[in-house]
Amino acid sequence: MWPSVSECRQTADQLSTLCGSPSDVSVHKCISDLDTALSDIEEGLDDRELELNQMLQKAQQCSTCLDVCNALSHCLDTSAVVSCTFISISSLTLLIR
């Protein structure tokens, strides 16, 4: 198991204390690199979350459209035109929203 970021920071602080100021710059550079990498990962995760939410929204719209198509198909296959008209109009209203 990899250490957490806070454990890395704590170890870096201990290392800086033990080694003194000459190595302090190197230790802080490593922590800065760690912060940059973590920031890049978080940004990538945020981008991916946005993409997945957009795909989910489109999939839900397609599902609603498919439901409308199925309802219309049912209307064509039966003689219940009045009830199917109601179903189709209410379904299309959902798509417009």
Backbone torsions as a table, in degrees:
resi	resn	phi	psi	omega
1	MET	NA	136.3	-179.7
2	TRP	-78.5	148.6	177.7
3	PRO	-70.7	154.3	178.0
4	SER	-75.8	167.1	179.9
5	VAL	-63.0	-40.1	179.6
6	SER	-65.1	-34.6	176.2
7	GLU	-66.4	-38.5	177.6
8	CYS	-64.2	-42.5	178.7
9	ARG	-63.4	-42.1	-179.7
10	GLN	-64.3	-43.8	178.4
11	THR	-63.3	-39.5	178.3
12	ALA	-63.8	-41.3	177.4
13	ASP	-63.0	-41.8	178.3
14	GLN	-64.7	-41.9	179.7
15	LEU	-63.8	-42.1	178.3
16	SER	-62.2	-39.8	179.6
17	THR	-65.7	-41.7	-177.9
18	LEU	-71.7	-40.0	-173.6
19	CYS	-88.3	-21.1	-179.8
20	GLY	89.7	-173.6	-172.6
21	SER	-69.6	-28.5	179.1
22	PRO	-60.5	-37.3	-178.6
23	SER	-91.1	-7.7	-177.9
24	ASP	-59.2	-39.6	-179.9
25	VAL	-63.7	-43.1	179.9
26	SER	-64.5	-41.9	-179.6
27	VAL	-64.5	-45.4	179.9
28	HIS	-66.0	-31.4	175.9
29	LYS	-64.9	-41.9	178.4
30	CYS	-63.9	-41.8	178.5
31	ILE	-66.0	-38.8	177.3
32	SER	-63.3	-41.9	176.8
33	ASP	-62.8	-39.3	177.3
34	LEU	-62.4	-44.3	178.2
35	ASP	-62.0	-41.5	179.3
36	THR	-63.7	-45.4	179.5
37	ALA	-62.9	-42.5	179.1
38	LEU	-63.8	-40.9	178.3
39	SER	-63.4	-41.8	178.2
40	ASP	-62.9	-41.3	178.9
41	ILE	-64.4	-45.3	-179.8
42	GLU	-63.2	-38.9	178.4
43	GLU	-64.6	-41.8	177.7
44	GLY	-63.9	-39.4	178.0
45	LEU	-66.1	-40.2	177.6
46	ASP	-62.4	-43.3	178.5
47	ASP	-62.3	-43.8	-179.6
48	ARG	-65.1	-39.5	178.4
49	GLU	-62.0	-42.6	178.3
50	LEU	-61.8	-45.6	178.8
51	GLU	-61.1	-44.1	-179.5
52	LEU	-65.2	-39.0	177.6
53	ASN	-64.9	-39.7	177.5
54	GLN	-65.2	-41.1	177.9
55	MET	-65.6	-38.6	178.0
56	LEU	-63.3	-42.5	178.9
57	GLN	-61.9	-43.3	178.7
58	LYS	-65.6	-38.3	178.7
59	ALA	-64.9	-38.9	178.0
60	GLN	-66.0	-38.9	177.1
61	GLN	-64.6	-40.9	177.7
62	CYS	-64.3	-39.0	178.7
63	SER	-63.7	-43.0	177.9
64	THR	-63.5	-42.6	178.7
65	CYS	-62.7	-41.6	178.6
66	LEU	-63.6	-40.3	176.6
67	ASP	-60.4	-41.3	178.0
68	VAL	-64.0	-44.5	179.2
69	CYS	-61.6	-41.5	178.2
70	ASN	-64.4	-40.1	178.3
71	ALA	-64.8	-42.1	178.2
72	LEU	-65.7	-38.9	178.0
73	SER	-62.4	-40.5	178.2
74	HIS	-62.8	-39.0	179.5
75	CYS	-62.7	-37.8	-180.0
76	LEU	-71.1	-25.6	-177.6
77	ASP	-88.9	-11.0	-176.3
78	THR	-125.3	171.3	178.6
79	SER	-96.5	5.1	-178.3
80	ALA	-85.0	63.3	-173.6
81	VAL	-65.4	-39.8	-176.9
82	VAL	-64.1	-49.3	-179.6
83	SER	-67.4	-36.1	178.7
84	CYS	-67.4	-35.9	177.7
85	THR	-62.5	-41.7	177.9
86	PHE	-62.7	-45.6	179.9
87	ILE	-61.7	-44.3	-177.8
88	SER	-65.1	-43.1	-179.6
89	ILE	-65.8	-43.3	179.8
90	SER	-67.2	-35.6	178.3
91	SER	-68.6	-41.5	178.9
92	LEU	-66.2	-32.6	176.1
93	THR	-62.3	-38.3	177.6
94	LEU	-64.2	-37.2	180.0
95	LEU	-68.4	-34.3	-178.2
96	ILE	-69.5	-33.1	-178.0
97	ARG	-63.3	NA	NA
